[in-house]
Amino acid sequence: MDKKSKEIIKEVIDDILKLRKKKLKLDINDDSSFFYPNEKSQNEKKERIEYRQQRTIYEYDIPLVKLNNILEKEDRYQEVLEIEKEMTKLQAKKYITVKEFSEIYGFSADWQKNRRGRIHDHLPFRQTLNKGKITYEVKEIETWFENNNISR
């Protein structure tokens, strides 16, 4: 790769990293239109912020990783390598939690709950008897997305 191309890719990665950080910060602070008088609404606020942050991470991380992988090994950004490691760790699991589902696929816990509750074409899941923890088998989820033509 020539020097000019490498410099351009590095500039783009820098710009995306800056935008990502700025957007993650906005996701936390940009909740001024809501009023949270009680614990339930505070939890809703927390879920809303978490969902926006996961969506932002998903939107920025994939392009970052792809651009970083174009660079030669010695030129790659350590910060982006850490992001890639975290993404790979989540995607390599056989079973994932509701939170991990949101991180990987970008769909909120409410969206998941809605899809699990459907009579036809419901989102496949496992629920433990003790405490009712919900998990998903990654292969089943991938197949479900394909069969229901849902883009992620």
N, C-alpha and C positions, 0 to 999 in steps of 0.2 A: 504494500500500500504506500502510495506516495505521501510526502510530508503534508501537503495541502489538504488532502482528503482526511488524514488523521486529525489535523487541527480542526477541521470543520466538524467531524464527529465528536471530538472532545468539547467543542463549543456547544453543540446541541445537547450533549449529556449534561454539561454544566447548567444550561438553561432549564432543562427538564427537572433536574434536581432542585433548582431554586424554586421553580413553579410548584413542584410537589410539596416542598417544605412550606411554602406560603399557603397553599391550598389546605394542607393538614392543619395549619394554625387557624385559618379561616373557619374550617369545619367545627372547631371547638368554640370559637367566639361568635360565629354568625348564627346565633339562636335568640336574638333580641325580640323577635316577634311573638315569642311564646312566654306565657306566665306559668310558673311552676309552684303552686301553693302547697302541695302536699307530697308525701313520699312516693305515691304512685306516679304522679306527674314528673317527679325528679328522676324516677327510673326510666320513664318514657324519654325524657330529655337525654339521659345517658345512652339509651339504645339508639336514639336518633343521631347523636353525635358519633357513636361507634359505627353505625351504618354508613354515614357520610364519609368517615375516615377510611373505612374498608373499601368503599367504592373508589375513593380517590387513589388509594394505594394500588388497587387493581388497574385503574386507568393509566397510571404513570409507570408502574413497575415493569410491565411487559415490554413496552418500547425501550425503557432504560436497559433492560437485560439484553435485548436484541442488539441494540447499538453497542453496548459494551463488549459483546461477543464478537463484533466485527473487528475490534481493535486487537492488536497482538497482545500476548499474555502480559508482557512487561508494561504495557500502556493502560491496562484495564484499571478501572476505578475500584478501590477496595470497598467503598460504600455500596456500590452497585453489586459487587460480588456477595456482600452480606445480604442484600435484599434478595438476590437470586437463591442463596442458600436457604433462606427462610421460606421462600416460595416452594422450593424443591422438597423441603422437609414436610410441608403440609400436603403437597400433592402425592408424596410417596406413601402416605398412610393408607391402610386398608379401610379403616373406619374413621370418620370425622364427626366432630360435634356440631351443634347448631352454629356456634361462633366461628368455627373453622370453615363451615359451609359458606358463611357470609364473606369470610376473608378470601376464599378461593374463587367463588362464583359471583360474588357481589350482590346477593339477594338477602334482604333483611330477615330477621327472625319472624316477623309478622307475615311476610310473603311465604316463608317456608310453612308456617302454621296453617295458612290458608290452603296451600297446595296439599299438605298432609291430610287435611280434613275433607277433601273432595271425595265424592262417591266414585266417580269414574276418573281414571288416569291420575290417581293420587300420587304424591311424591313418596317413594318407598323409604321406610325408616324402621329402626328398631327402638323399642322403648324398654328400659330395664324395669323389673318389678320393684326393686329397691330405689326409692326416690324418683322414679319415672324419667330418668335421664334419656334423652333422645340422641341417637347416633344414626349415621348414614353409611352404607357401604358404597365406597367410591365408584366401583364398577356399575352397581345398580343405578346410581345417580347419573353417570355418563350415558348409560343406555336410555334412561328416562328422558334426559335432555334431547337425545337424538330422535326418539320416538315421538316426542311432543313438539318438535321443531322450535325449541326455545333457544334463542341465542344468548350466549353468556359472555 
